[in-house]
C-alpha cells in the first residue's frame, strides 16, 4: 500500500483530493510540526463470515479428496515407508 506523508496544512487545503487518493487505496500520514499526528486510511468492509466458512469447507473437501487419491497414502505405501524408515 502506498503511503503519503503530508503536512496538516496541505491536508486542510487539499482535503477532497486527499480523500480521492485514500479511496484509491493509498494511506496518508499527516504530520504537524514534524510529528506524525494522524493516519488517514480507507474504511474496511465488513467481513462476510458465512461466505468465508463456505469457501473454507469447499477447500477442505477438495484437499480431503486429493489426500484420499494420494498414492503415498495407501496401505502398501505405508508398509513400505514404515519399513524403510526403521
Number of C-alpha atoms within 10 A of each C-alpha: 6 11 14 16 14 16 18 19 12 12 18 10 10 11 13 11 11 20 17 12 17 19 13 11 13 17 20 21 18 20 18 12 8 10 10 14 12 12 13 15 16 15 9 6 6 6 8 8 9 9 10 11 11 11 12 12 12 12 12 12 12 12 12 12 11 11 12 12 11 10 12 13 11 12 10 11 12 13 11 12 12 10 9 8 7 5
